[in-house]
Amino acid sequence: MMPILYNRHNKCIAAAPDGCAKQSMKTRSASAPRKRPAIARDSTVPLYLQIADRLVRDIDARRYKPGQRIGSEAQLMAQFAVSRVTVRQAIGMLIEQNRLVVKQGKGTFVAGAHVTYHFQGIKGFYDTLVAQGLHPDTDLVKFAEVAVPPRLAGYFGRDVRTIVQLQRKYSVSGQPMALADLYLVVDPERVSRRQAAEHPSYWLLEELMGLKIGRADVRIRVQPAGAATGRLLGVRAGTQTLVMERISFGAGERPLEHATFFIRPEAYEFRLGVMGPLPIGSRISQADHFSSARKNGRRRIRSGSR
């Protein structure tokens, strides 16, 4: 057998025409990673469940990291040799389980940390994250004494001329989750930037200022992110975000805080428990166009039967 020869640049120069090609094939086969076993087609477990389980194991093993794009439908079809319907079933199940998220026009991505906000009692945004086992990183983007914005003048009253504004970004595992825009009725001389960076807003109000929170009103809506908000959240301007607006009241129904949280929707959900029994309507009123269509149908039937 003719030996394989190499020049000083480590390039194959075998005399046999196919010598280098054979050696290249051997090298590639030796270094190629072993393929993991394919899904079991003779199993009683449906194929889409097997695919979903494989993807979950890849996510848990950090083969796919939070925020990373997984293969396209076509790639997964080729990888597992299944139909598009089967792939969509697997992906749909993992989306429902908050393991994957779909970004329109971009693909399917591994979901980051997921938080459920339960409407039970008053609790801060930071405390909600910590209570669910997360360890958020916070970045104090803004700390300043400002004039009360005209849109908030009706909340705080005419006697409040200036207010302390905080902007805080929350990130989990390096991924931005939310941006908080806070306005607090506190003495700016008693609050330092360091205290604002190290403590939640409720701590500043209650522990530092001695102002007790009695209740809070919370509103939720969907709103497109502006350019500045989108930049801090890592999304494009115009991307729909969850917005939680919170007004916290102290003694005598005095507003002490107005907070607006802009939240990436794939990372957060709100949950409200409702106690029964509830009154149930006995009849559903139908829209006028349905009634009109039914009447017109009767007229056509009658006219046709003449």
C-alpha beads as a LAMMPS data file, in Angstrom:
LAMMPS data file: protein, C-alpha beads

306 atoms
305 bonds

1 atom types
1 bond types

-500.0 500.0 xlo xhi
-500.0 500.0 ylo yhi
-500.0 500.0 zlo zhi

Masses

1 110.0

Atoms # bond

1 1 1 0.000 0.000 0.000
2 1 1 1.401 3.349 -1.033
3 1 1 2.029 5.600 1.996
4 1 1 0.324 9.000 2.301
5 1 1 2.875 11.793 1.923
6 1 1 2.619 15.434 3.088
7 1 1 4.615 18.529 2.115
8 1 1 5.995 21.087 4.571
9 1 1 2.629 22.884 4.627
10 1 1 1.004 19.664 5.906
11 1 1 -0.807 19.229 2.609
12 1 1 -1.419 15.733 1.232
13 1 1 0.693 14.932 -1.861
14 1 1 0.062 11.166 -2.266
15 1 1 1.036 9.777 -5.626
16 1 1 -2.167 7.738 -5.973
17 1 1 -4.992 9.871 -7.427
18 1 1 -7.482 8.910 -4.738
19 1 1 -5.027 8.619 -1.843
20 1 1 -5.653 12.058 -0.402
21 1 1 -9.415 11.752 -0.863
22 1 1 -9.490 8.459 1.076
23 1 1 -7.355 9.927 3.847
24 1 1 -9.642 12.976 4.069
25 1 1 -12.684 10.731 4.402
26 1 1 -10.994 8.738 7.193
27 1 1 -10.096 11.939 9.065
28 1 1 -13.618 13.313 8.803
29 1 1 -15.211 10.058 9.930
30 1 1 -12.873 9.824 12.911
31 1 1 -13.587 13.400 14.064
32 1 1 -17.323 13.479 13.303
33 1 1 -19.499 13.479 16.452
34 1 1 -21.671 10.490 17.063
35 1 1 -25.309 11.019 16.202
36 1 1 -27.790 10.594 18.983
37 1 1 -30.310 7.809 18.477
38 1 1 -33.347 8.694 16.374
39 1 1 -36.849 8.764 17.800
40 1 1 -38.419 5.353 18.375
41 1 1 -41.032 4.831 15.674
42 1 1 -42.207 1.537 17.169
43 1 1 -42.894 3.180 20.543
44 1 1 -46.389 3.748 21.911
45 1 1 -45.347 7.323 22.741
46 1 1 -46.506 9.679 19.958
47 1 1 -43.756 11.087 17.769
48 1 1 -44.489 14.704 18.668
49 1 1 -44.082 13.900 22.380
50 1 1 -40.733 12.242 21.692
51 1 1 -39.573 15.294 19.731
52 1 1 -40.765 17.642 22.467
53 1 1 -38.950 15.548 25.074
54 1 1 -35.743 15.635 23.004
55 1 1 -35.932 19.422 22.689
56 1 1 -36.561 19.815 26.435
57 1 1 -33.546 17.645 27.227
58 1 1 -31.427 19.738 24.851
59 1 1 -32.628 22.917 26.580
60 1 1 -31.988 21.525 30.059
61 1 1 -28.521 20.377 28.975
62 1 1 -27.851 23.926 27.721
63 1 1 -27.373 22.783 24.144
64 1 1 -29.915 25.505 23.484
65 1 1 -29.509 28.535 25.713
66 1 1 -32.220 31.043 26.711
67 1 1 -32.920 33.363 23.811
68 1 1 -31.235 31.055 21.273
69 1 1 -33.059 30.150 18.064
70 1 1 -33.800 26.469 17.538
71 1 1 -33.972 24.814 14.139
72 1 1 -36.618 25.814 11.627
73 1 1 -39.612 23.585 10.926
74 1 1 -37.872 22.278 7.807
75 1 1 -34.690 21.510 9.744
76 1 1 -36.567 19.672 12.484
77 1 1 -38.556 17.741 9.868
78 1 1 -35.291 16.607 8.279
79 1 1 -33.622 15.882 11.636
80 1 1 -36.426 13.630 12.891
81 1 1 -37.811 12.513 9.490
82 1 1 -41.363 13.519 10.405
83 1 1 -44.099 15.638 8.884
84 1 1 -44.600 19.360 9.400
85 1 1 -47.760 18.638 11.393
86 1 1 -45.779 16.521 13.884
87 1 1 -43.118 19.222 14.309
88 1 1 -45.774 21.881 14.860
89 1 1 -47.474 19.724 17.490
90 1 1 -44.200 19.378 19.400
91 1 1 -43.377 23.086 19.169
92 1 1 -46.926 24.104 20.077
93 1 1 -46.839 22.000 23.231
94 1 1 -43.537 23.559 24.343
95 1 1 -44.896 27.038 23.665
96 1 1 -47.855 26.279 25.942
97 1 1 -45.386 25.094 28.591
98 1 1 -43.403 28.359 28.235
99 1 1 -40.280 26.519 27.098
100 1 1 -40.299 28.076 23.611
101 1 1 -41.485 31.379 22.173
102 1 1 -42.253 32.358 18.577
103 1 1 -41.066 35.716 17.282
104 1 1 -42.952 36.734 14.169
105 1 1 -40.723 36.713 11.120
106 1 1 -37.702 35.460 13.093
107 1 1 -38.395 31.884 14.195
108 1 1 -38.735 29.871 17.381
109 1 1 -36.527 30.618 20.366
110 1 1 -35.815 29.118 23.766
111 1 1 -37.813 31.017 26.368
112 1 1 -36.015 32.782 29.150
113 1 1 -37.138 32.959 32.758
114 1 1 -40.907 32.942 33.178
115 1 1 -42.752 34.702 35.974
116 1 1 -46.367 34.444 37.102
117 1 1 -47.787 37.451 38.928
118 1 1 -50.617 36.435 41.269
119 1 1 -53.047 39.177 42.234
120 1 1 -53.073 38.331 45.922
121 1 1 -52.029 41.121 48.241
122 1 1 -49.528 43.908 47.671
123 1 1 -46.045 42.905 46.580
124 1 1 -43.201 44.557 44.758
125 1 1 -41.985 43.585 41.298
126 1 1 -38.530 42.590 42.570
127 1 1 -40.007 40.528 45.406
128 1 1 -42.210 38.677 42.906
129 1 1 -39.132 37.566 40.948
130 1 1 -37.226 36.489 44.055
131 1 1 -40.238 34.559 45.420
132 1 1 -40.205 32.410 42.264
133 1 1 -36.573 31.456 42.611
134 1 1 -35.097 34.029 40.255
135 1 1 -32.139 36.266 41.005
136 1 1 -32.609 39.358 38.856
137 1 1 -29.855 41.816 38.072
138 1 1 -30.988 45.423 38.374
139 1 1 -29.553 48.472 36.684
140 1 1 -30.556 51.951 37.892
141 1 1 -30.833 53.784 34.579
142 1 1 -32.084 57.103 35.986
143 1 1 -32.258 58.789 39.398
144 1 1 -33.339 62.409 39.503
145 1 1 -35.581 64.969 41.135
146 1 1 -38.009 66.145 38.451
147 1 1 -41.128 68.232 38.082
148 1 1 -44.322 66.226 38.257
149 1 1 -45.236 65.281 34.661
150 1 1 -48.540 66.854 33.571
151 1 1 -50.071 63.410 32.992
152 1 1 -49.476 62.544 36.671
153 1 1 -50.526 65.846 38.217
154 1 1 -54.027 64.521 38.801
155 1 1 -52.642 61.643 40.877
156 1 1 -50.348 63.501 43.244
157 1 1 -52.278 66.753 43.685
158 1 1 -51.304 70.394 43.267
159 1 1 -49.282 70.570 46.470
160 1 1 -46.672 68.156 45.053
161 1 1 -44.424 70.136 42.694
162 1 1 -41.337 67.939 42.436
163 1 1 -40.903 64.209 42.682
164 1 1 -38.127 61.599 42.544
165 1 1 -37.980 59.593 39.325
166 1 1 -36.273 56.197 39.067
167 1 1 -35.812 54.064 35.982
168 1 1 -34.730 50.523 36.681
169 1 1 -33.979 47.662 34.283
170 1 1 -34.466 44.047 35.408
171 1 1 -32.522 41.230 33.747
172 1 1 -32.472 37.488 34.378
173 1 1 -29.623 35.286 33.098
174 1 1 -28.343 38.220 31.094
175 1 1 -31.656 38.729 29.279
176 1 1 -33.604 41.977 29.818
177 1 1 -37.031 41.235 31.304
178 1 1 -38.598 44.534 32.307
179 1 1 -38.102 48.276 32.576
180 1 1 -39.667 50.165 35.486
181 1 1 -40.447 53.887 35.353
182 1 1 -41.134 55.001 38.936
183 1 1 -42.217 58.301 40.479
184 1 1 -42.012 58.474 44.277
185 1 1 -43.221 61.068 46.775
186 1 1 -40.040 61.074 48.857
187 1 1 -37.707 63.745 50.159
188 1 1 -34.829 63.850 47.631
189 1 1 -32.501 65.024 50.406
190 1 1 -33.022 61.754 52.272
191 1 1 -32.585 59.339 49.344
192 1 1 -29.179 58.715 47.804
193 1 1 -28.502 57.179 44.429
194 1 1 -26.867 54.224 46.148
195 1 1 -29.969 53.567 48.266
196 1 1 -32.159 53.808 45.165
197 1 1 -29.903 51.331 43.355
198 1 1 -29.811 48.813 46.203
199 1 1 -33.418 48.839 47.435
200 1 1 -36.906 48.394 45.914
201 1 1 -39.237 51.385 45.788
202 1 1 -41.466 50.019 48.569
203 1 1 -38.428 49.817 50.870
204 1 1 -37.605 53.463 50.129
205 1 1 -41.138 54.502 50.984
206 1 1 -41.722 52.369 54.079
207 1 1 -38.328 51.797 55.660
208 1 1 -36.564 55.005 54.706
209 1 1 -39.424 57.508 54.672
210 1 1 -41.735 55.787 57.163
211 1 1 -44.691 55.920 54.760
212 1 1 -46.841 52.787 54.929
213 1 1 -48.475 51.415 51.795
214 1 1 -52.150 50.700 52.407
215 1 1 -53.317 49.556 49.000
216 1 1 -52.483 49.653 45.296
217 1 1 -54.437 49.898 42.058
218 1 1 -53.021 47.858 39.170
219 1 1 -53.903 48.177 35.504
220 1 1 -52.648 45.980 32.667
221 1 1 -52.535 46.733 28.965
222 1 1 -50.560 45.999 25.816
223 1 1 -48.538 48.823 24.326
224 1 1 -45.874 49.113 21.618
225 1 1 -42.420 49.920 22.936
226 1 1 -40.929 53.286 22.101
227 1 1 -37.401 53.620 20.779
228 1 1 -35.776 54.210 24.191
229 1 1 -37.791 51.476 25.925
230 1 1 -37.110 49.008 23.120
231 1 1 -33.380 49.684 23.283
232 1 1 -33.261 48.936 27.009
233 1 1 -35.436 45.812 26.669
234 1 1 -33.493 44.527 23.680
235 1 1 -36.472 44.653 21.294
236 1 1 -37.273 46.751 18.254
237 1 1 -39.347 49.918 18.588
238 1 1 -43.009 49.084 18.046
239 1 1 -42.742 45.612 19.599
240 1 1 -45.803 44.895 21.731
241 1 1 -45.006 44.825 25.447
242 1 1 -47.024 44.085 28.545
243 1 1 -47.540 47.240 30.573
244 1 1 -48.418 47.102 34.266
245 1 1 -49.349 50.453 35.780
246 1 1 -49.412 50.577 39.581
247 1 1 -50.544 53.402 41.857
248 1 1 -49.728 52.875 45.535
249 1 1 -51.593 54.722 48.274
250 1 1 -50.705 55.539 51.862
251 1 1 -52.702 56.890 54.773
252 1 1 -55.726 58.962 53.854
253 1 1 -55.642 57.591 50.279
254 1 1 -52.603 59.733 49.537
255 1 1 -50.779 58.546 46.374
256 1 1 -47.162 57.765 47.211
257 1 1 -45.948 56.074 44.051
258 1 1 -46.796 55.812 40.376
259 1 1 -45.010 52.934 38.658
260 1 1 -45.135 51.760 35.060
261 1 1 -43.504 48.429 34.194
262 1 1 -42.763 47.600 30.544
263 1 1 -42.404 43.817 30.393
264 1 1 -41.365 41.457 27.615
265 1 1 -44.538 39.383 27.172
266 1 1 -42.845 36.018 26.645
267 1 1 -41.405 36.245 30.159
268 1 1 -44.436 37.180 32.204
269 1 1 -48.049 36.296 32.850
270 1 1 -50.736 37.530 35.208
271 1 1 -53.036 35.221 37.131
272 1 1 -56.212 36.075 39.010
273 1 1 -58.226 33.615 41.079
274 1 1 -61.993 34.111 41.124
275 1 1 -64.268 32.744 43.846
276 1 1 -67.643 31.217 42.951
277 1 1 -70.483 30.728 42.581
278 1 1 -71.011 33.322 39.859
279 1 1 -74.352 34.439 38.388
280 1 1 -74.911 32.927 34.949
281 1 1 -77.045 34.618 32.330
282 1 1 -79.956 32.562 31.069
283 1 1 -79.833 33.895 27.527
284 1 1 -77.241 35.408 25.197
285 1 1 -78.425 38.341 23.117
286 1 1 -77.434 38.033 19.479
287 1 1 -76.066 40.766 17.262
288 1 1 -78.504 42.605 15.005
289 1 1 -76.944 41.357 11.772
290 1 1 -77.617 37.731 12.841
291 1 1 -81.264 38.557 13.508
292 1 1 -81.509 40.368 10.191
293 1 1 -79.942 37.447 8.342
294 1 1 -82.381 35.030 9.971
295 1 1 -85.338 37.212 8.989
296 1 1 -84.068 37.576 5.428
297 1 1 -83.620 33.814 5.257
298 1 1 -87.200 33.259 6.321
299 1 1 -88.402 35.734 3.713
300 1 1 -86.462 33.954 0.971
301 1 1 -87.874 30.598 2.069
302 1 1 -91.389 31.960 2.103
303 1 1 -91.016 33.653 -1.270
304 1 1 -89.506 30.517 -2.746
305 1 1 -92.351 28.354 -1.498
306 1 1 -94.998 30.440 -3.207

Bonds

1 1 1 2
2 1 2 3
3 1 3 4
4 1 4 5
5 1 5 6
6 1 6 7
7 1 7 8
8 1 8 9
9 1 9 10
10 1 10 11
11 1 11 12
12 1 12 13
13 1 13 14
14 1 14 15
15 1 15 16
16 1 16 17
17 1 17 18
18 1 18 19
19 1 19 20
20 1 20 21
21 1 21 22
22 1 22 23
23 1 23 24
24 1 24 25
25 1 25 26
26 1 26 27
27 1 27 28
28 1 28 29
29 1 29 30
30 1 30 31
31 1 31 32
32 1 32 33
33 1 33 34
34 1 34 35
35 1 35 36
36 1 36 37
37 1 37 38
38 1 38 39
39 1 39 40
40 1 40 41
41 1 41 42
42 1 42 43
43 1 43 44
44 1 44 45
45 1 45 46
46 1 46 47
47 1 47 48
48 1 48 49
49 1 49 50
50 1 50 51
51 1 51 52
52 1 52 53
53 1 53 54
54 1 54 55
55 1 55 56
56 1 56 57
57 1 57 58
58 1 58 59
59 1 59 60
60 1 60 61
61 1 61 62
62 1 62 63
63 1 63 64
64 1 64 65
65 1 65 66
66 1 66 67
67 1 67 68
68 1 68 69
69 1 69 70
70 1 70 71
71 1 71 72
72 1 72 73
73 1 73 74
74 1 74 75
75 1 75 76
76 1 76 77
77 1 77 78
78 1 78 79
79 1 79 80
80 1 80 81
81 1 81 82
82 1 82 83
83 1 83 84
84 1 84 85
85 1 85 86
86 1 86 87
87 1 87 88
88 1 88 89
89 1 89 90
90 1 90 91
91 1 91 92
92 1 92 93
93 1 93 94
94 1 94 95
95 1 95 96
96 1 96 97
97 1 97 98
98 1 98 99
99 1 99 100
100 1 100 101
101 1 101 102
102 1 102 103
103 1 103 104
104 1 104 105
105 1 105 106
106 1 106 107
107 1 107 108
108 1 108 109
109 1 109 110
110 1 110 111
111 1 111 112
112 1 112 113
113 1 113 114
114 1 114 115
115 1 115 116
116 1 116 117
117 1 117 118
118 1 118 119
119 1 119 120
120 1 120 121
121 1 121 122
122 1 122 123
123 1 123 124
124 1 124 125
125 1 125 126
126 1 126 127
127 1 127 128
128 1 128 129
129 1 129 130
130 1 130 131
131 1 131 132
132 1 132 133
133 1 133 134
134 1 134 135
135 1 135 136
136 1 136 137
137 1 137 138
138 1 138 139
139 1 139 140
140 1 140 141
141 1 141 142
142 1 142 143
143 1 143 144
144 1 144 145
145 1 145 146
146 1 146 147
147 1 147 148
148 1 148 149
149 1 149 150
150 1 150 151
151 1 151 152
152 1 152 153
153 1 153 154
154 1 154 155
155 1 155 156
156 1 156 157
157 1 157 158
158 1 158 159
159 1 159 160
160 1 160 161
161 1 161 162
162 1 162 163
163 1 163 164
164 1 164 165
165 1 165 166
166 1 166 167
167 1 167 168
168 1 168 169
169 1 169 170
170 1 170 171
171 1 171 172
172 1 172 173
173 1 173 174
174 1 174 175
175 1 175 176
176 1 176 177
177 1 177 178
178 1 178 179
179 1 179 180
180 1 180 181
181 1 181 182
182 1 182 183
183 1 183 184
184 1 184 185
185 1 185 186
186 1 186 187
187 1 187 188
188 1 188 189
189 1 189 190
190 1 190 191
191 1 191 192
192 1 192 193
193 1 193 194
194 1 194 195
195 1 195 196
196 1 196 197
197 1 197 198
198 1 198 199
199 1 199 200
200 1 200 201
201 1 201 202
202 1 202 203
203 1 203 204
204 1 204 205
205 1 205 206
206 1 206 207
207 1 207 208
208 1 208 209
209 1 209 210
210 1 210 211
211 1 211 212
212 1 212 213
213 1 213 214
214 1 214 215
215 1 215 216
216 1 216 217
217 1 217 218
218 1 218 219
219 1 219 220
220 1 220 221
221 1 221 222
222 1 222 223
223 1 223 224
224 1 224 225
225 1 225 226
226 1 226 227
227 1 227 228
228 1 228 229
229 1 229 230
230 1 230 231
231 1 231 232
232 1 232 233
233 1 233 234
234 1 234 235
235 1 235 236
236 1 236 237
237 1 237 238
238 1 238 239
239 1 239 240
240 1 240 241
241 1 241 242
242 1 242 243
243 1 243 244
244 1 244 245
245 1 245 246
246 1 246 247
247 1 247 248
248 1 248 249
249 1 249 250
250 1 250 251
251 1 251 252
252 1 252 253
253 1 253 254
254 1 254 255
255 1 255 256
256 1 256 257
257 1 257 258
258 1 258 259
259 1 259 260
260 1 260 261
261 1 261 262
262 1 262 263
263 1 263 264
264 1 264 265
265 1 265 266
266 1 266 267
267 1 267 268
268 1 268 269
269 1 269 270
270 1 270 271
271 1 271 272
272 1 272 273
273 1 273 274
274 1 274 275
275 1 275 276
276 1 276 277
277 1 277 278
278 1 278 279
279 1 279 280
280 1 280 281
281 1 281 282
282 1 282 283
283 1 283 284
284 1 284 285
285 1 285 286
286 1 286 287
287 1 287 288
288 1 288 289
289 1 289 290
290 1 290 291
291 1 291 292
292 1 292 293
293 1 293 294
294 1 294 295
295 1 295 296
296 1 296 297
297 1 297 298
298 1 298 299
299 1 299 300
300 1 300 301
301 1 301 302
302 1 302 303
303 1 303 304
304 1 304 305
305 1 305 306
